[in-house]
Amino acid sequence: MTSSTPDPDKKSRVIIVDLAVETGLDLAKVEGVVSAFAQHGLVELGHRRRSAARRSEGAASVSGMAAPATRTIPFGRPWLNDDDRKAVADVLDQPILAHGPQSAAFEDEFARFMGDGAHCVSVSSCAAALHLAYSYFGVGPGDEVIVPAETHAATANTAEWVGATSVFVDCDDATGNMTADAIRAAITPRTKAITVVHFVGIPCDMRPIAALAREHGIPLVEDCALAVGARIDGTHVGLFGDVGCFSFYPVKHITTAEGGMFVSKHADVASRVARLRAHGVDRSHGERAIPGMYDVPTIGLNYRLSEIQAALGRSQLRRIDEILERRRANFAALKVGLAGAPVRVLDGTGNSHYCLSIVLEGDVASKRNDVLRGLGERGVGASVYYPQPVPRMTYYREKYGYDASSYTGAEDVSDRGIALPVGPHLEEGDGEAIAAAVRAVVEDAA
Ligand SMILES: Cc1ncc(COP(=O)(O)O)c(C=O)c1O
């Protein structure tokens, strides 16, 4: 042990408890053996295994010892490896850092992953993709855009940014998604776009929604920020409507740090949006007869993804099958562990398992924040998706007023909901540990 080691007594205790747990020996016996070894200068402290440390919590409390410091299970954490680091470093070893071969290859590879002839345009965020979508469809002042109440503010913010009016629709209890019937009731002659959100990776029932949009000739945007890998009968979400918008923010299914993908089944939409995304310039470097010469037939923005980000995205995408499988397995273990607890688990066919979203029911329904605090104290990172129905957020409430009775579904999810971790960063047994923590905390709070 070095003199810089903090609290050596505590660390020794942790290691002793770990040894007892690992060997199955009685704690007192292990303590005796270790102290005998220490007297003879034979003990050397090493790294304790994280899973063992977690299991040791039980042993420590049974023995009456102070509980050792244990690891926290984070809600989300980017799942990076050496291939990702090398992919990024390799880009730095060559001269092209923006709109080069990495971005083009990432678009092709994401299109292949989506299937069904998807056309992809890499962008700097999902919000950028949404903004480009509304801009492409010519949404502006006087137009209405139908959006879910239960979503990230970005879904509506981007519609507001082009001057449109957000028309919020409540969600369904089982999935947190909008239904075709609820959307139909919100359509008016001013509806210029419908934007659905696949809530925490659970696909909306897209066939009736797409049929409704077609029937009214209204462009359909799919906000797939949390839905990489979500498919309905093999078709990836984002390809049911006219446009799909994805996010590669750090805790998403794959990450490029910041970043996103604009996807369309229409080649002409994708190629027009690719220009909008890059200043509205009419030709790429390779297409310029005279270097540096181009025109701007339409105004654009700069929403490009860098080559560094694209290389990271490509590397992450190579592991997408494993990422999705780990998320699926973690979700399944956690869901089983929660059976019988006073919670409703939101789920649905084709779920890509961004997180496991529960809604507290019965006596604990009004104690969500206590439950969140209790989980934190037990080392379980949890979050809230989303913190408020968007129409209740200040900007929207002040602009449109807020009638809670119109958003009972969204209030239920926002005010009584907890998002639990299922990401690939979880270790074996974490699903069971999270479920046990939820059960214990819910019991305490009731
Ligand atoms: C449904 C939804 N849409 C849009 C966004 C914004 O994504 P980005 O940060 O990539 O712009 C998020 C972020 O979590 C989201 O959950």
The ligand as a Tripos MOL2 file, in Angstrom:
@<TRIPOS>MOLECULE
LIG
   16    16     1     0     0
SMALL
NO_CHARGES

@<TRIPOS>ATOM
      1 C1        -36.7680   12.3780  -28.5030 C.3       1 LIG1
      2 C2        -35.5430   13.2350  -28.6170 C.ar      1 LIG1
      3 N1        -35.4210   14.0630  -29.6600 N.ar      1 LIG1
      4 C3        -34.3370   14.8330  -29.8140 C.ar      1 LIG1
      5 C4        -33.3010   14.8140  -28.9120 C.ar      1 LIG1
      6 C5        -32.1130   15.7120  -29.1010 C.3       1 LIG1
      7 O1        -31.0000   14.9710  -29.5440 O.3       1 LIG1
      8 P1        -29.6130   15.7490  -29.8140 P.3       1 LIG1
      9 O2        -29.0350   16.0530  -28.4800 O.co2     1 LIG1
     10 O3        -28.7730   14.7810  -30.5990 O.co2     1 LIG1
     11 O4        -29.9580   16.9660  -30.5860 O.co2     1 LIG1
     12 C6        -33.3810   13.9540  -27.8100 C.ar      1 LIG1
     13 C7        -32.2990   13.8770  -26.8400 C.2       1 LIG1
     14 O5        -32.2620   13.0350  -25.9720 O.2       1 LIG1
     15 C8        -34.5310   13.1430  -27.6470 C.ar      1 LIG1
     16 O6        -34.6670   12.3420  -26.5870 O.3       1 LIG1
@<TRIPOS>BOND
     1     1     2 1
     2     2     3 ar
     3     2    15 ar
     4     3     4 ar
     5     4     5 ar
     6     5     6 1
     7     5    12 ar
     8     6     7 1
     9     7     8 1
    10     8     9 2
    11     8    10 1
    12     8    11 1
    13    12    13 1
    14    12    15 ar
    15    13    14 2
    16    15    16 1
@<TRIPOS>SUBSTRUCTURE
     1 LIG1         1 GROUP 0 **** ****
